């Protein structure tokens, strides 16, 4: 709600208030007009500006915030799209064989995969995820935890210190989560240190799997990690849009759903 005022709001003030309102969810132009006490024409102009600046997406009759610069806390991420994550993890586990050396990063979908590794007996698991390590610590695997700077949002160890271990490793299969997946640019995240470590892993792995539910496809976050050519396989859910599938086909990326 906009507080009482004696002057007209500046455009930058309106844009800030619009973004704050949209953080609650999708709003119609009429709702935003009433909240800001300005005309619907003014709201439309502000929405056009915000969309051009990559802050929101206009939908029929309203708008919604783009999430590329926001990252929820871990518990919230883990609870989102739970059925899709379990589906993707089940697809991913079929690519793992006994005696593999695999890397698991800190994505919540990758954590679902970690929980499914109990069916194996002879794996070397390299991870920068404290959550994955916790899930696997009672298993009779060779478990290698990559050191680095602790990042609380993803509960991972990231940054240049991870290079000291990763640079000397040969990883057969890497399973990575992501905040966003652009079919032309690749995976992206909100944190530069996390992007750095993901890129290191992609360069060291024989085969890179990205695990991403369809809500993350076509979305870009703050910083890209590596290049689209570093990715071999995308594992998603049946909600993957056809236009994304077509673009990935031109990039020679295998898509499993």
C-alpha positions as CSV (number, residue, x, y, z in Angstrom):
1,X,0.0,0.0,0.0
2,X,1.3,3.5,-0.9
3,X,1.5,5.8,2.1
4,X,-0.3,9.2,2.1
5,X,1.5,11.8,0.1
6,X,1.3,15.4,-0.9
7,X,3.2,15.2,-4.3
8,X,3.2,12.9,-7.3
9,X,5.5,9.9,-7.2
10,X,8.6,10.1,-9.4
11,X,8.9,7.3,-12.0
12,X,11.7,5.7,-10.1
13,X,9.6,5.7,-6.9
14,X,6.7,4.1,-8.8
15,X,8.9,1.4,-10.2
16,X,10.3,0.6,-6.8
17,X,6.8,0.3,-5.4
18,X,5.7,-1.8,-8.4
19,X,8.5,-4.3,-7.8
20,X,7.8,-4.4,-4.1
21,X,4.1,-5.2,-4.8
22,X,5.0,-7.8,-7.4
23,X,7.2,-9.6,-4.9
24,X,3.9,-10.8,-3.4
25,X,3.0,-12.4,-6.7
26,X,1.3,-11.6,-10.0
27,X,-0.7,-8.4,-10.0
28,X,-3.1,-6.9,-12.6
29,X,-2.7,-3.5,-14.0
30,X,-5.9,-2.5,-12.2
31,X,-4.5,-3.6,-8.9
32,X,-1.3,-1.8,-9.4
33,X,-3.2,1.3,-10.4
34,X,-5.2,1.3,-7.3
35,X,-2.2,0.6,-5.0
36,X,-0.2,3.4,-6.5
37,X,-3.2,5.7,-7.1
38,X,-2.1,6.5,-10.6
39,X,-3.7,5.9,-14.0
40,X,-3.6,2.5,-15.7
41,X,-1.8,4.2,-18.6
42,X,1.0,5.3,-16.2
43,X,1.3,1.8,-14.8
44,X,1.6,0.4,-18.3
45,X,4.4,2.8,-19.1
46,X,6.2,1.8,-15.9
47,X,5.8,-1.9,-16.7
48,X,7.2,-1.4,-20.2
49,X,10.3,0.3,-18.6
50,X,10.7,-2.4,-16.0
51,X,10.4,-5.1,-18.5
52,X,13.0,-3.5,-20.8
53,X,15.3,-3.4,-17.8
54,X,14.8,-7.1,-17.2
55,X,13.0,-6.6,-13.8
56,X,9.7,-8.2,-14.7
57,X,7.6,-10.0,-17.3
58,X,4.3,-8.6,-18.6
59,X,1.5,-11.1,-18.7
60,X,-2.0,-10.7,-20.0
61,X,-3.6,-7.9,-18.0
62,X,-0.7,-7.6,-15.5
63,X,2.9,-8.5,-14.7
64,X,5.1,-10.7,-12.6
65,X,8.7,-10.3,-11.3
66,X,11.5,-12.1,-12.9
67,X,13.5,-14.1,-10.3
68,X,16.9,-13.9,-11.9
69,X,18.4,-11.7,-9.1
70,X,16.7,-13.5,-6.3
71,X,17.5,-16.7,-4.6
72,X,15.3,-18.2,-2.0
73,X,16.7,-19.8,1.2
74,X,17.6,-23.5,1.0
75,X,14.4,-24.8,2.7
76,X,12.3,-22.8,0.3
77,X,14.2,-24.1,-2.7
78,X,13.9,-27.7,-1.5
79,X,10.2,-27.5,-1.1
80,X,9.5,-26.1,-4.6
81,X,8.4,-28.5,-7.3
82,X,9.2,-31.5,-5.2
83,X,7.5,-34.0,-7.5
84,X,9.4,-32.7,-10.5
85,X,12.7,-32.9,-8.6
86,X,12.1,-36.5,-7.6
87,X,11.2,-37.3,-11.2
88,X,14.4,-35.7,-12.5
89,X,16.5,-37.4,-9.9
90,X,15.1,-40.8,-10.8
91,X,16.0,-40.2,-14.4
92,X,19.5,-39.0,-13.4
93,X,20.3,-42.0,-11.2
94,X,19.9,-44.3,-14.2
95,X,23.1,-42.8,-15.7
96,X,25.2,-43.8,-12.7
97,X,27.1,-47.1,-12.8
98,X,29.1,-49.0,-10.1
99,X,32.7,-47.7,-9.8
100,X,31.8,-44.3,-11.3
101,X,33.5,-41.2,-10.0
102,X,30.7,-38.6,-9.8
103,X,30.4,-35.0,-8.7
104,X,27.3,-33.7,-6.9
105,X,26.8,-30.0,-6.4
106,X,24.5,-28.1,-4.1
107,X,21.2,-28.0,-6.0
108,X,18.1,-29.3,-4.2
109,X,17.4,-31.6,-7.2
110,X,20.9,-33.0,-6.9
111,X,20.3,-33.6,-3.2
112,X,17.3,-35.8,-4.2
113,X,19.7,-37.7,-6.5
114,X,22.2,-38.1,-3.6
115,X,19.4,-39.8,-1.5
116,X,18.9,-42.4,-4.2
117,X,22.5,-43.5,-4.3
118,X,21.9,-46.1,-1.5
119,X,21.3,-48.6,-4.3
120,X,25.0,-48.5,-5.1
121,X,28.0,-50.1,-3.3
122,X,31.1,-48.8,-5.1
123,X,31.2,-45.1,-5.9
124,X,33.6,-42.3,-5.5
125,X,31.5,-39.2,-4.8
126,X,33.1,-35.8,-4.9
127,X,30.9,-32.9,-3.7
128,X,31.0,-29.3,-2.5
129,X,27.5,-29.7,-0.9
130,X,27.3,-30.1,2.9
131,X,23.8,-31.4,2.4
132,X,24.8,-34.1,0.0
133,X,27.8,-35.1,2.2
134,X,25.4,-35.4,5.2
135,X,23.1,-37.6,3.2
136,X,25.9,-39.9,2.1
137,X,28.1,-39.9,5.2
138,X,26.8,-43.3,6.5
139,X,27.2,-44.9,3.1
140,X,30.2,-47.1,2.3
141,X,31.4,-44.8,-0.5
142,X,34.6,-43.0,-1.0
143,X,33.4,-39.5,-0.2
144,X,35.5,-36.5,-1.0
145,X,34.4,-33.1,0.2
146,X,35.7,-30.2,-1.7
147,X,37.0,-27.3,0.5
148,X,36.3,-23.7,0.0
149,X,34.3,-20.7,1.3
150,X,31.0,-21.6,2.9
151,X,27.9,-20.2,1.1
152,X,24.9,-20.4,3.4
153,X,22.2,-19.9,0.8
154,X,23.2,-23.1,-1.1
155,X,25.0,-24.8,1.8
156,X,28.0,-25.3,-0.4
157,X,31.8,-24.7,-0.4
158,X,32.7,-22.4,-3.3
159,X,35.2,-20.1,-4.8
160,X,38.9,-20.2,-5.8
161,X,39.9,-22.4,-2.9
162,X,38.0,-25.3,-4.5
163,X,40.4,-25.2,-7.4
164,X,43.2,-26.8,-5.2
165,X,41.3,-30.1,-5.1
166,X,39.3,-30.0,-8.3
167,X,42.2,-29.2,-10.6
168,X,43.8,-32.5,-9.9
169,X,40.7,-34.7,-10.4
170,X,39.2,-36.7,-13.3
171,X,35.4,-36.8,-12.8
172,X,33.5,-39.2,-15.0
173,X,30.0,-37.6,-14.5
174,X,29.0,-34.3,-13.0
175,X,25.5,-33.6,-11.8
176,X,24.8,-29.9,-11.4
177,X,21.8,-27.9,-10.4
178,X,21.1,-24.3,-11.5
179,X,19.1,-21.2,-10.7
180,X,18.5,-20.5,-14.4
181,X,19.1,-22.2,-17.7
182,X,19.4,-20.3,-21.0
183,X,19.3,-22.6,-24.0
184,X,21.9,-20.4,-25.8
185,X,24.2,-19.4,-22.9
186,X,23.9,-22.2,-20.4
187,X,23.5,-22.3,-16.6
188,X,23.6,-19.3,-14.3
189,X,23.5,-18.5,-10.6
190,X,23.3,-15.5,-8.3
191,X,26.8,-15.9,-6.9
192,X,30.1,-15.4,-8.7
193,X,32.0,-17.9,-6.4
194,X,29.4,-20.6,-7.0
195,X,29.6,-19.9,-10.8
196,X,33.4,-20.2,-10.6
197,X,33.3,-23.7,-8.9
198,X,30.6,-25.0,-11.2
199,X,32.7,-24.0,-14.2
200,X,35.8,-25.8,-12.7
201,X,33.7,-28.9,-12.4
202,X,32.4,-28.7,-15.9
203,X,36.0,-28.4,-17.3
204,X,37.1,-31.5,-15.3
205,X,34.1,-33.8,-16.0
206,X,33.8,-36.2,-18.9
207,X,30.1,-35.8,-19.0
208,X,28.1,-32.9,-17.5
209,X,24.4,-33.4,-16.6
210,X,22.3,-30.4,-15.6
211,X,19.3,-31.2,-13.5
212,X,16.7,-28.5,-13.8
213,X,12.9,-28.5,-13.6
214,X,11.0,-26.7,-16.4
215,X,10.4,-23.6,-14.3
216,X,14.1,-22.8,-14.6
217,X,14.3,-23.1,-18.3
218,X,14.5,-19.9,-20.3
219,X,15.5,-18.0,-17.1
220,X,18.8,-16.2,-16.6
221,X,20.3,-15.3,-13.3
222,X,23.1,-12.9,-12.4
223,X,26.2,-14.7,-13.6
224,X,26.7,-17.5,-16.1
225,X,28.9,-20.5,-15.4
226,X,30.9,-21.9,-18.3
227,X,29.4,-22.1,-21.7
228,X,26.4,-23.9,-23.2
229,X,28.9,-26.2,-25.0
230,X,30.2,-27.5,-21.6
231,X,26.8,-29.2,-21.0
232,X,26.2,-32.6,-22.5
233,X,22.8,-33.6,-21.1
234,X,19.8,-31.7,-19.6
235,X,17.5,-33.7,-17.4
236,X,14.1,-32.0,-16.9
237,X,10.4,-32.8,-16.5
238,X,7.7,-33.2,-19.1
239,X,6.8,-29.5,-18.8
240,X,9.8,-28.4,-20.8
241,X,8.6,-25.9,-23.5
242,X,8.9,-27.0,-27.2
243,X,10.8,-23.8,-28.1
244,X,13.5,-24.7,-25.5
245,X,13.7,-28.2,-26.9
246,X,14.3,-26.9,-30.4
247,X,17.0,-24.5,-29.3
248,X,18.8,-27.3,-27.4
249,X,18.7,-29.5,-30.4
250,X,20.7,-27.0,-32.4
251,X,23.3,-27.0,-29.5
252,X,23.6,-30.8,-29.7
253,X,22.5,-31.2,-26.1
254,X,20.8,-34.4,-25.1
255,X,17.5,-33.7,-23.4
256,X,15.9,-36.3,-21.1
257,X,12.4,-35.8,-19.7
